Amino acid sequence: MALPSTVYLESWYPLPNESIAVIRFNRPKVKNAMSEAVYTEIDLLLEYFDKKESVQAVIFTGAGDFFTSGMDLMSMPTELPSRGASHRLMNRIIDHSKILVAAVNGHAIGIGVTMLTHCDLVFSVDIATFWTPFMRVGIVPEFGSSYLFPAILGPMLANDMLLRGKRINAKTALQARLISQLLPVGGFLDAVVNEVKSVVEQPCGDSLIAFKKIIKQSNNIEKSKVLEAIEREFVEIDKRFESGHFQTYQETMVKIGVLALQGAFEEHIDMLKQVGADAIEIRLPSQLEGLDALVFPGGESTAIAKVAERWGMIEPLKKWVQEKKPIWGTCAGMILLAQSARHGKEGGQALIGGLDVEVSRNFFGAQIRSFEQQIRGPPGYDENKPYNAVFIRAPAIVSVGEKIQVLSEIHNAAPANGSDPKDVIVAARKDNI
C-alpha cells in the first residue's frame, strides 16, 4: 500500500531503516489549525503506519512556531461531530499499536493538548504553552480530557485548564506529567528523533508493540472509561452543533483587522488568534469593511505612512478612526495615531490622528540603545505584577490633551538627545483608542 498523499501534512522517515515515521501538521499560516480534512489525512497516515512492519514509532510535530492551534474556527464541521473525522481519528490514536510520540515544537491549543494524554512519549520545547479554551468557544472538553485530565494532572489543575481556560507553560506541564521531557528550541526535532531512536533500536526493539500493550493494560487509566468519556463529550458537542451554536459562534467572532503595510503585523495576528479572534491582514480600503476593531502594529512609521499614501489608505483610515470603533496602536502605530510627532524625517510624514497626544519619535535612541524594562500597568492593574516591556527605537508621549488616560509611565527616562532625564508616558488611552 502506497503512502497516502496529503495536502495539509508532511510525512517522512528520518532514518534509513524506516523505523520512525514523522507526521508534521503543515498549515503554518493558520497555526496548524485542525479541520475535518486535516483529521482525515492524519487518520489515513496513522492507518498506513500501523500496518507498515518497519515502523516502530510515529512522531507528531508542527510547522512553524505552533504545534497546533486546535480547531479551525473558520472551518466548522458540516455533519454531527460524533460522525465526523475527529471521532474516527480519536479511536485510531487510542487503538494504535505503534509508539506514538508528540514533539511539541511550539504552542499547543485545544486538541493539541488533549491528544498528548494519548501519546506514549511527549517532548516539548521549553518555550511552549498549553491551553484548552473550550469554555471560551462554548463547547465541552474533548478526546476524553474530562476523564484523563483529572486522572493525570489532578483535579485542581484539570479544573484550571478546562473550566477556567488557564494557559500553562512547559515547566508546569512537565511537573504535571503532561509531557515527558523539555528540550531546547535549537535542533528540537533532531533531538526528539535521537531520543526515539534510542528506544526503537534497543535489543528488544522488535517487542515494542507488545511492551506498549502490556504497559497500557497495567496503568491506572482504564480504556473503557476513556471511551465512555469521549462518548459523553460527543453527546454534548452534538447538542451544541444541532442547536446552531457552532454557526452562531462563527457569526459572532470578533473580526479584527491588522494594518499589514509593513512591520510586525504577523506577530499581532498570531496573538489575536491565540485568544480566539478572527484576525486578518488589512492592506486596501475595501478590507476595512465589516471590521469590529483595527490594530496599527509596530514597525517603521514613515514607511507605513508612505505605503498607506501610495495605496490610498490615509483618508479611509482617518474615516475609520472617526467611527469610534476599538483601535490599538503599538510603537509605530502610536505615532500614526498621534495628533503630532516630533523629530520626524525630513519632509514630514502623514499621520492618521485621533489620539490627542504629541509623541517623540525614537525618543530613547537608535536600535543599539534598545532595552527591556518592567513597567506598571494601568490603574486597577495589580501593582505587584509589573510586566516586561521591550523598547526598540521606541517613541514616547511627551504631552497630552484633555481626556487622555495615562496607562503607564517611565520615570527619569534618558532622552536620546542627551537632555536631562524626564518622566514620559509610554501607554495612553482616549475613548476607543
C-alpha positions in Angstrom: 0.0 0.0 0.0 1.4 3.4 -1.0 2.0 6.2 1.4 -1.2 8.3 1.3 -0.8 11.7 -0.4 -1.7 14.7 1.8 -2.4 18.4 1.4 -2.2 19.6 5.0 0.5 17.3 6.3 4.1 16.3 5.6 5.4 12.8 6.3 8.8 11.2 6.0 11.2 8.6 7.6 14.1 10.3 9.3 16.1 7.0 9.5 17.2 4.8 6.6 15.6 1.7 8.1 12.2 3.5 8.2 11.7 2.5 11.9 10.4 6.0 12.7 7.8 8.0 10.8 7.1 11.7 11.2 3.8 13.4 10.7 4.1 17.2 10.6 1.0 19.4 10.7 1.7 21.8 7.8 -0.7 24.7 7.9 1.6 27.4 9.4 -0.5 30.3 8.1 -3.3 29.2 10.4 -1.0 27.9 13.1 -1.6 24.3 12.1 -5.3 24.6 12.9 -7.3 21.3 12.6 -10.3 20.7 10.3 -12.2 17.7 9.2 -9.9 17.4 6.2 -6.8 17.5 8.4 -8.2 14.9 10.7 -8.9 12.6 7.7 -5.4 12.9 6.5 -3.9 12.1 9.9 -6.2 9.1 10.2 -5.1 7.8 6.8 -1.4 8.2 7.6 -1.8 6.5 11.0 -3.6 3.6 9.4 -0.8 3.2 6.9 2.0 3.4 9.5 0.1 0.9 11.8 0.3 -1.7 9.0 3.8 -0.9 7.9 6.0 -3.5 9.7 9.3 -1.5 9.7 7.7 1.5 11.5 8.0 1.2 15.3 7.2 4.8 16.3 5.3 7.7 14.8 6.2 11.3 15.8 3.7 14.2 15.6 5.0 17.7 15.2 4.0 21.0 13.7 5.4 23.5 11.1 6.4 27.0 12.4 6.0 28.2 15.9 2.8 26.3 16.8 2.3 22.6 17.4 -1.4 23.2 16.6 -3.8 26.0 17.4 -6.6 23.4 17.8 -9.9 23.5 15.9 -10.1 25.8 12.9 -12.9 28.1 13.9 -13.4 29.2 10.3 -13.9 25.6 9.1 -16.5 24.1 11.4 -17.9 20.6 10.7 -20.9 20.2 8.4 -22.2 17.0 10.0 -22.6 15.8 13.6 -19.1 15.9 15.1 -19.7 12.4 16.6 -20.0 11.1 13.0 -17.0 13.1 11.7 -13.3 12.6 11.1 -12.3 13.8 14.5 -14.1 10.9 16.2 -12.6 8.4 13.9 -9.1 9.8 14.5 -9.5 9.6 18.3 -10.3 5.9 18.0 -7.4 5.4 15.7 -5.0 7.1 18.1 -6.3 5.1 21.1 -6.0 1.8 19.3 -2.7 2.5 17.5 -0.2 -0.3 18.1 3.0 1.7 17.5 4.7 4.0 19.9 3.1 7.5 19.4 5.3 10.5 20.2 4.4 14.1 20.4 7.2 16.6 19.5 5.6 19.8 20.7 7.5 22.4 18.7 5.6 25.4 19.9 2.3 26.5 21.4 -0.4 23.8 21.7 -4.1 24.7 21.9 -7.3 22.5 22.2 -6.8 19.1 20.7 -3.1 19.9 20.5 -3.1 19.5 24.3 -5.7 16.8 24.8 -4.0 14.4 22.3 -0.9 14.5 24.4 -2.6 12.3 27.0 -2.9 9.6 24.4 0.8 9.6 23.4 3.4 7.3 24.8 6.1 9.9 24.9 5.8 13.7 24.8 8.7 16.0 24.2 8.3 19.8 24.2 10.4 22.9 23.5 10.9 24.9 26.7 9.0 27.9 25.4 5.8 26.1 24.6 2.5 26.9 26.2 -0.6 24.6 26.7 -4.1 26.0 26.5 -7.6 24.4 26.4 -10.1 27.3 26.0 -13.1 25.1 25.4 -15.4 27.2 27.6 -14.5 30.3 25.6 -15.7 28.7 22.4 -18.8 27.4 24.2 -18.1 23.7 23.8 -17.2 20.9 26.3 -13.8 19.3 26.6 -12.9 16.5 24.1 -10.8 13.5 23.4 -11.6 12.1 26.9 -10.0 15.0 28.7 -12.9 15.3 31.1 -11.6 12.0 32.5 -7.9 12.0 31.6 -7.0 15.5 32.8 -8.2 14.9 36.4 -6.7 11.4 36.4 -3.3 12.6 35.1 -3.0 16.2 36.2 -5.0 16.2 39.3 -8.5 17.8 39.8 -7.3 21.3 40.6 -5.0 21.8 37.6 -7.6 20.0 35.4 -10.3 22.5 36.5 -7.9 25.4 36.0 -7.3 24.3 32.4 -10.7 23.0 31.4 -13.1 25.3 33.4 -11.0 28.5 33.7 -9.2 28.1 30.4 -5.9 28.7 32.2 -2.8 28.6 30.0 0.2 26.7 31.4 3.9 26.9 30.5 6.1 24.0 29.6 7.7 23.8 33.1 4.3 23.4 34.7 3.3 20.8 32.1 6.4 18.8 32.9 5.7 19.0 36.6 2.1 17.9 36.0 3.2 14.9 33.9 1.6 16.1 30.8 4.9 15.9 29.0 8.0 13.6 29.4 10.9 15.9 28.8 11.8 19.5 27.8 14.3 20.2 25.1 15.8 23.5 23.7 14.3 25.0 20.5 17.5 24.7 18.5 17.7 21.3 16.8 14.5 20.2 18.6 13.1 17.7 16.1 16.5 16.1 15.5 16.9 15.7 19.3 13.4 14.1 19.5 14.3 11.7 16.7 17.5 10.7 18.6 15.5 10.1 21.8 13.0 7.9 19.9 15.9 6.2 18.0 17.4 5.1 21.4 14.1 3.4 22.2 13.4 1.6 18.9 17.0 0.5 18.4 17.2 -1.3 21.8 17.9 -5.0 21.6 14.2 -5.6 22.4 13.0 -3.1 19.9 11.1 -5.6 18.0 9.0 -6.2 21.1 7.9 -2.6 21.5 4.3 -3.3 20.3 3.9 -6.0 23.0 5.6 -3.8 25.6 3.2 -0.9 24.8 0.2 -3.2 25.1 1.3 -4.5 28.5 2.0 -1.0 29.8 -1.4 0.2 28.7 -3.1 -2.7 30.4 -1.1 -2.1 33.6 -1.5 1.6 34.2 -4.3 3.2 36.2 -6.0 4.6 33.1 -8.9 2.4 32.0 -9.5 2.3 28.3 -13.3 1.7 28.8 -13.5 4.9 30.9 -11.7 6.9 28.3 -14.1 5.7 25.6 -17.1 6.4 27.8 -15.8 9.9 28.5 -15.3 10.5 24.8 -18.9 9.4 24.1 -20.3 11.6 26.8 -18.3 14.6 25.5 -19.6 14.0 21.9 -23.2 13.8 23.1 -22.8 17.4 24.5 -20.8 18.6 21.4 -23.5 17.2 19.1 -26.2 19.1 21.1 -24.4 22.3 20.6 -23.9 21.6 16.9 -27.6 20.8 16.4 -28.6 23.9 18.3 -26.7 26.1 15.8 -24.2 27.1 18.4 -21.1 26.5 16.2 -22.6 28.6 13.4 -23.6 31.3 15.9 -20.1 31.4 17.3 -18.6 31.8 13.9 -21.0 34.7 13.1 -20.3 36.4 16.5 -16.5 36.1 16.4 -14.8 39.4 16.8 -13.3 40.4 13.4 -10.1 42.4 14.0 -8.0 43.9 11.2 -4.3 44.4 11.5 -2.8 47.0 9.2 -0.3 44.9 7.1 1.7 47.5 5.2 5.0 47.0 7.0 6.2 45.9 10.4 5.1 43.4 13.0 1.6 42.6 11.7 2.1 38.9 11.7 3.0 38.8 15.4 -0.1 40.8 16.2 -2.3 38.4 14.2 -0.7 35.5 16.0 -1.6 36.8 19.4 -5.1 37.8 18.4 -5.8 34.3 17.0 -4.5 32.8 20.2 -7.3 34.5 22.1 -10.0 33.4 19.7 -10.3 36.4 17.4 -10.8 36.3 13.7 -7.7 38.4 12.8 -7.0 39.4 9.2 -4.4 41.4 7.3 -5.5 44.8 6.0 -3.9 46.5 3.0 -6.7 48.0 1.0 -9.6 50.4 1.8 -12.2 47.8 0.8 -10.8 45.4 3.5 -11.8 47.8 6.3 -15.5 47.0 5.6 -17.1 44.9 8.4 -14.2 45.1 10.9 -15.0 45.2 14.6 -11.6 46.6 15.6 -8.3 47.7 14.0 -4.7 47.3 15.1 -1.9 49.6 13.9 1.2 47.5 14.6 4.8 48.4 15.3 7.3 48.9 12.5 8.7 52.0 10.8 6.1 54.7 10.9 7.4 56.6 7.9 7.4 53.5 5.7 3.9 52.6 6.9 2.6 56.1 6.1 4.3 56.1 2.6 2.8 52.8 1.7 -0.6 53.9 3.0 -0.5 57.0 0.9 0.5 55.0 -2.2 -2.4 52.5 -1.7 -5.0 55.2 -0.9 -5.3 54.2 2.7 -4.8 57.5 4.6 -8.3 59.0 4.2 -10.1 55.7 4.7 -8.1 55.1 7.9 -8.9 58.6 9.2 -12.6 58.0 8.5 -12.4 54.6 10.2 -10.8 56.1 13.3 -13.6 58.7 13.5 -16.2 55.9 13.6 -15.2 55.3 17.3 -14.6 51.6 16.9 -11.9 50.0 19.1 -8.3 50.7 17.9 -4.9 49.6 19.2 -1.6 51.2 18.3 1.8 49.7 19.1 5.0 51.7 18.8 4.8 53.0 15.1 1.1 52.6 15.5 1.0 55.0 18.4 3.0 57.5 16.2 0.5 57.2 13.4 -2.5 57.7 15.7 -1.0 60.8 17.4 -2.1 64.3 16.6 1.5 65.4 16.2 5.0 64.0 16.2 8.4 65.4 16.9 11.7 64.5 15.2 10.0 63.3 12.0 12.1 62.7 8.9 12.8 65.5 6.5 9.6 66.4 4.6 7.4 65.1 7.4 5.1 62.1 7.3 1.3 61.6 7.2 -0.4 60.9 10.5 -3.8 59.3 10.9 -4.5 61.1 14.2 -7.3 60.5 16.7 -5.3 60.4 19.9 -4.8 63.8 21.4 -1.1 63.5 22.2 2.3 64.6 21.0 4.9 61.8 20.5 8.6 62.0 20.2 9.9 59.5 17.6 12.9 57.4 18.6 12.8 59.1 22.0 15.1 56.5 23.5 17.6 56.5 20.7 18.8 54.2 17.9 18.3 50.5 17.8 21.6 49.9 19.5 20.1 51.6 22.6 17.1 49.2 22.8 16.2 47.8 26.2 13.7 45.9 28.3 12.1 47.3 31.5 9.5 46.2 34.0 6.6 48.7 33.9 3.4 49.2 35.8 0.1 48.6 34.3 -2.9 51.0 34.1 -5.0 52.0 37.1 -6.6 48.9 38.6 -3.8 46.6 37.4 -2.1 44.6 40.1 0.8 46.8 41.1 2.7 43.8 42.5 2.8 42.3 39.0 4.7 44.6 36.6 5.1 43.3 33.1 8.1 43.3 30.8 8.2 45.9 28.1 10.6 45.9 25.2 11.7 49.3 23.7 13.3 49.2 20.2 13.7 52.6 18.7 10.6 53.4 20.7 8.6 56.6 20.8 7.3 58.3 24.0 4.4 60.6 24.6 5.7 64.0 25.7 2.4 65.9 26.1 -1.2 65.0 26.3 -4.5 66.8 25.7 -7.7 66.7 27.8 -9.5 63.4 28.5 -6.3 61.3 27.9 -6.0 58.5 30.4 -2.3 57.7 31.2 -1.9 54.0 31.4 1.9 53.6 32.1 4.9 55.8 32.5 8.7 55.5 32.8 10.3 57.8 35.3 13.6 59.6 34.8 13.9 58.3 31.2 17.1 59.5 29.4 16.3 61.1 26.0 18.4 60.2 23.1 19.3 63.9 22.6 21.3 64.0 25.8 18.9 66.4 27.6 18.0 65.9 31.3 16.1 62.7 32.3 12.3 63.2 32.4 9.1 61.3 33.1 7.5 60.1 29.9 4.3 58.3 29.1 4.6 55.0 27.2 0.9 54.0 27.1 -2.2 56.1 27.0 -5.9 55.8 26.0 -8.7 58.1 24.9 -12.2 56.6 24.4 -11.9 53.9 21.8 -8.1 54.3 21.1 
